């Protein structure tokens, strides 16, 4: 395992968001296009969650968003961050990381 300095960890902007809209990705079978409310803004993210969650399971779910990740074009759609998830070693189980209880949208993870 490679270690990083605490100063590098502090560069990460991780915030609490709420998934408010789920769309099917037009160019990918395993991807959703999610609209996430971060309190002061809404962002569109592309996420490989289709094999693990139905749209109705995602809507309204709190999540942790990596906000200062460089935007990427994923199968033709701009993704403005990444939702954090725990993934089993065999990659068959994926669980979105969530706060244990309600907290305001946009709260920082430290």
Residue pairs with C-beta under 8 A, 6 or more apart in sequence:
11 68
12 66
12 68
13 66
13 67
13 68
13 108
14 64
14 65
14 66
14 67
14 84
14 108
14 109
15 38
15 39
15 64
15 65
15 67
15 105
15 106
15 107
15 108
15 109
16 38
16 39
16 62
16 63
16 64
16 65
16 99
16 103
16 104
16 105
16 106
16 107
16 109
17 36
17 37
17 38
17 43
17 62
17 63
17 64
17 65
17 83
17 105
17 106
18 36
18 37
18 60
18 61
18 62
18 63
18 105
19 34
19 35
19 36
19 58
19 59
19 60
19 61
19 63
19 83
20 35
20 36
20 37
20 42
20 59
20 60
21 34
21 35
21 59
22 32
22 33
22 34
22 35
22 55
22 58
22 59
23 32
23 33
23 34
24 32
24 33
25 31
25 32
25 33
25 46
25 50
25 75
25 77
26 76
27 75
27 76
27 77
28 74
28 75
29 50
30 48
30 50
30 51
31 46
31 47
31 48
31 49
31 50
31 74
31 75
32 46
32 47
32 49
32 50
32 55
32 58
33 44
33 45
33 46
33 77
34 44
34 45
34 46
34 47
34 49
34 58
34 83
35 42
35 43
35 44
36 42
36 43
36 44
36 45
36 63
36 65
36 81
36 83
37 105
38 65
38 67
38 105
38 106
39 104
39 105
39 106
39 107
40 106
43 65
43 67
43 80
43 81
44 77
44 78
44 79
44 80
45 65
45 79
45 80
45 81
45 82
45 83
46 72
46 74
46 75
46 77
46 79
47 79
47 82
47 83
49 58
49 83
49 85
49 94
49 96
51 94
52 93
52 94
52 95
53 96
58 96
61 96
61 98
62 98
62 99
62 102
62 103
63 83
63 84
63 96
63 97
63 98
64 83
64 84
64 97
64 98
64 99
64 109
65 81
65 82
65 83
65 84
66 81
66 82
66 83
66 84
67 81
68 81
69 81
69 82
71 78
71 79
71 80
71 81
72 78
72 79
73 79
83 96
84 96
84 97
85 94
85 95
85 96
85 97
86 94
86 95
86 97
87 93
87 94
88 94
99 107
